[in-house]
Amino acid sequence: MKRKRGSSGGASLDSLLDTMTNVVGILVILLTVTQLGVGEAVERIKDALPDITDEDMDRSQKRVEDLDSLLKLEKEQLQTVKKLTEQKKPVNIEEQKALAEKLKKELEKLKEIQINIEALKKQIAERDQKVKSIEKMIVEKETELADIKAKLAKTPDPGPTPNAKIVNLPNPRDAPSGAKPIDYVCRGGRILRVDIPQLQSLALAAIAKSRFVTAQEQAVDCEKLVKLFENRNVGNRDWRIKLKPAGGVPYLILEPRKGRGDNSERLRKPSALFRKSIQKVNPNLFYLNFRVWSDSYDTYLVARQYADQRGVLAGWTAFDTNSEFRVPLGGNLKLTCEGYTPPPTPPKPEVPDLPPPTERKLPGTKID
């Protein structure tokens, strides 16, 4: 048997559903109205507020940064004040009072000091008088000095003292006609003969043995020659030869070997090499040519004395202590040195233009 709807077996829910539907509808309506109201309120607020640009935002950001920097600086200042406060020493009242009393006494002393203007003027006048007196004395001494110089000028020269050394200055003059020089060098306190042509021959022979020159027309580099003479002991028993370009031209540098030659003491002995050598010199055919360095004037004077006794003419040339003894290389060797330019080739003489030969008709000669 079917049960009837709405019977006492269960309550009806239609009314509840209707009520809930009505409530939901009202809430939806309220929500819609509220959203509309909020949108209008937002628009009214936006209209009331001023427009904010990017520049306003940048200024605001900078202001915030400035405030942060200022806050940081204030914190640092507070830390500094705190440190100073912690390090501050307590003031000693007694020391401050003693210092104040000391300053007060010094101030009283300064007040008591009085400058006497008249006494100061008197001291200045006395000093001016002393200055004038000294100036007058200087003038008198200068006058006396001038008189003494005038008297010395009129006094005859007494001549050299007995122990004075007489040095004859160079007097350039022509050598005797047909006479040949014999060269001597006074250097390092010694005198020794130098045979320049022989040393030039030794230098050229060393270059030839080096095989730098393989053909007559080949030129030799100066730098190679300098190294050659540095590495080889070129010369004779008295002289060591080196090579050095000067002004683009190669020269031989002659250096005396250690211990060779006669010093001043040995020159006074008959066995001296110099005295023996000049005994063989013919004064009519030869003369002595001295090259004297400034450290060997004594040696030169002794040697010149014996040359004069022998009757051999002599001349001399002075050199500074640091001067090099250099002579030309000689020979016909072609060299290439830095800075050296060969002399220009002299121009050929111009040949004048001659007129063409004239044709003459000789008897019996036919000219086509």
Backbone hydrogen bonds, N-H to C=O, Kabsch-Sander energy under -0.5 kcal/mol:
donor,donor_aa,acceptor,acceptor_aa,energy
7,S,4,K,-1.1
10,G,7,S,-1.5
17,L,13,L,-2.0
18,D,14,D,-2.1
19,T,15,S,-2.3
20,M,16,L,-2.3
21,T,17,L,-2.2
22,N,18,D,-2.1
23,V,19,T,-2.2
24,V,20,M,-2.5
25,G,21,T,-2.1
26,I,22,N,-2.2
27,L,23,V,-2.3
28,V,24,V,-2.3
29,I,25,G,-2.1
30,L,26,I,-2.6
31,L,27,L,-2.8
32,T,28,V,-2.3
33,V,29,I,-2.4
34,T,30,L,-2.6
35,Q,31,L,-2.4
36,L,32,T,-2.1
37,G,33,V,-2.1
38,V,34,T,-2.6
39,G,35,Q,-2.3
40,E,36,L,-1.9
41,A,37,G,-2.0
42,V,38,V,-2.6
43,E,39,G,-2.3
44,R,40,E,-2.2
45,I,41,A,-2.4
46,K,42,V,-2.7
47,D,43,E,-2.3
48,A,44,R,-1.7
49,L,45,I,-2.0
53,T,51,D,-0.6
57,M,53,T,-1.6
58,D,54,D,-2.4
59,R,55,E,-2.6
60,S,56,D,-2.3
61,Q,57,M,-2.4
62,K,58,D,-2.7
63,R,59,R,-2.5
64,V,60,S,-2.1
65,E,61,Q,-2.2
66,D,62,K,-2.8
67,L,63,R,-2.3
68,D,64,V,-2.1
69,S,65,E,-2.5
70,L,66,D,-2.7
71,L,67,L,-2.3
72,K,68,D,-2.3
73,L,69,S,-2.7
74,E,70,L,-2.3
75,K,71,L,-1.8
76,E,72,K,-2.2
77,Q,73,L,-2.6
78,L,74,E,-2.3
79,Q,75,K,-2.2
80,T,76,E,-2.6
81,V,77,Q,-2.9
82,K,78,L,-2.2
83,K,79,Q,-2.5
84,L,80,T,-2.8
85,T,81,V,-2.4
86,E,82,K,-2.1
87,Q,83,K,-2.4
88,K,84,L,-1.4
93,I,91,V,-0.9
96,Q,92,N,-1.8
97,K,93,I,-2.1
98,A,94,E,-2.2
99,L,95,E,-2.3
100,A,96,Q,-2.1
101,E,97,K,-2.1
102,K,98,A,-2.1
103,L,99,L,-2.3
104,K,100,A,-1.9
105,K,101,E,-2.1
106,E,102,K,-2.1
107,L,103,L,-2.0
108,E,104,K,-1.7
109,K,105,K,-2.0
110,L,106,E,-2.0
111,K,107,L,-1.6
112,E,108,E,-1.5
113,I,109,K,-1.1
116,N,114,Q,-0.5
117,I,115,I,-1.0
120,L,116,N,-1.9
121,K,117,I,-2.3
122,K,118,E,-2.1
123,Q,119,A,-2.0
124,I,120,L,-2.0
125,A,121,K,-2.1
126,E,122,K,-2.1
127,R,123,Q,-2.0
128,D,124,I,-2.2
129,Q,125,A,-1.9
130,K,126,E,-1.8
131,V,127,R,-2.2
132,K,128,D,-2.1
133,S,129,Q,-2.0
134,I,130,K,-2.3
135,E,131,V,-2.4
136,K,132,K,-2.1
137,M,133,S,-1.9
138,I,134,I,-2.2
139,V,135,E,-2.0
140,E,136,K,-1.9
141,K,137,M,-2.3
142,E,138,I,-2.3
143,T,139,V,-2.0
144,E,140,E,-2.2
145,L,141,K,-2.5
146,A,142,E,-2.2
147,D,143,T,-2.0
148,I,144,E,-2.3
149,K,145,L,-2.3
150,A,146,A,-2.0
151,K,147,D,-2.3
152,L,148,I,-2.4
153,A,149,K,-1.9
154,K,150,A,-1.3
155,T,151,K,-0.9
164,A,161,T,-1.9
166,I,164,A,-0.5
167,V,165,K,-0.5
168,N,166,I,-0.5
169,L,167,V,-0.5
179,A,176,P,-2.1
180,K,285,L,-2.5
182,I,287,Y,-2.1
183,D,181,P,-0.5
184,Y,289,N,-2.5
185,V,192,L,-2.5
186,C,291,R,-3.0
187,R,185,V,-0.7
187,R,190,R,-2.3
190,R,187,R,-1.3
191,I,262,D,-2.1
192,L,185,V,-1.9
194,V,183,D,-1.9
196,I,194,V,-0.9
199,L,195,D,-2.1
200,Q,196,I,-2.4
201,S,197,P,-2.1
202,L,198,Q,-2.2
203,A,199,L,-2.1
204,L,200,Q,-2.5
205,A,201,S,-2.3
206,A,202,L,-2.0
207,I,203,A,-2.0
208,A,204,L,-2.2
209,K,205,A,-2.3
210,S,206,A,-1.1
211,R,208,A,-1.1
212,F,207,I,-0.8
214,T,212,F,-0.7
218,Q,215,A,-1.1
220,V,334,K,-2.2
222,C,336,T,-2.0
225,L,221,D,-1.4
226,V,222,C,-2.4
227,K,223,E,-1.8
228,L,224,K,-2.0
229,F,225,L,-2.2
230,E,226,V,-1.4
231,N,227,K,-2.2
232,R,228,L,-1.7
234,V,232,R,-1.4
234,V,241,I,-0.5
236,N,239,W,-1.3
240,R,255,E,-2.8
241,I,234,V,-3.2
242,K,253,I,-2.1
244,K,251,Y,-2.5
246,A,249,V,-3.0
249,V,246,A,-1.3
251,Y,244,K,-2.0
252,L,327,V,-3.2
253,I,242,K,-3.3
253,I,251,Y,-0.5
254,L,252,L,-0.6
254,L,325,F,-3.2
255,E,240,R,-2.5
255,E,253,I,-0.6
257,R,238,D,-2.6
260,R,257,R,-1.6
262,D,191,I,-2.2
264,S,189,G,-0.5
267,L,263,N,-2.0
268,R,264,S,-0.7
268,R,265,E,-0.7
269,K,266,R,-1.9
272,A,269,K,-1.9
276,K,272,A,-2.0
277,S,273,L,-2.3
278,I,274,F,-2.2
279,Q,275,R,-0.8
280,K,277,S,-1.1
281,V,278,I,-1.1
285,L,282,N,-1.6
286,F,282,N,-2.2
287,Y,180,K,-1.8
288,L,313,L,-2.8
289,N,182,I,-2.6
290,F,288,L,-0.6
290,F,315,G,-3.2
291,R,184,Y,-2.2
292,V,290,F,-0.6
292,V,317,T,-3.0
293,W,186,C,-2.8
293,W,291,R,-0.5
294,S,319,F,-1.3
296,S,293,W,-2.1
300,Y,296,S,-2.0
301,L,297,Y,-2.4
302,V,298,D,-1.8
303,A,299,T,-2.3
304,R,300,Y,-2.9
305,Q,301,L,-1.8
306,Y,302,V,-1.6
307,A,303,A,-1.9
308,D,304,R,-2.4
309,Q,305,Q,-2.0
310,R,306,Y,-1.7
311,G,307,A,-0.8
311,G,308,D,-0.6
312,V,307,A,-2.4
313,L,311,G,-0.5
315,G,288,L,-2.1
317,T,290,F,-2.0
319,F,292,V,-2.6
323,S,320,D,-1.5
326,R,324,E,-1.0
327,V,252,L,-2.1
329,L,250,P,-0.8
336,T,220,V,-2.6
337,C,335,L,-0.5
340,Y,337,C,-2.1
360,R,358,T,-0.5
362,L,360,R,-0.8
365,T,362,L,-2.2
368,D,366,K,-0.5
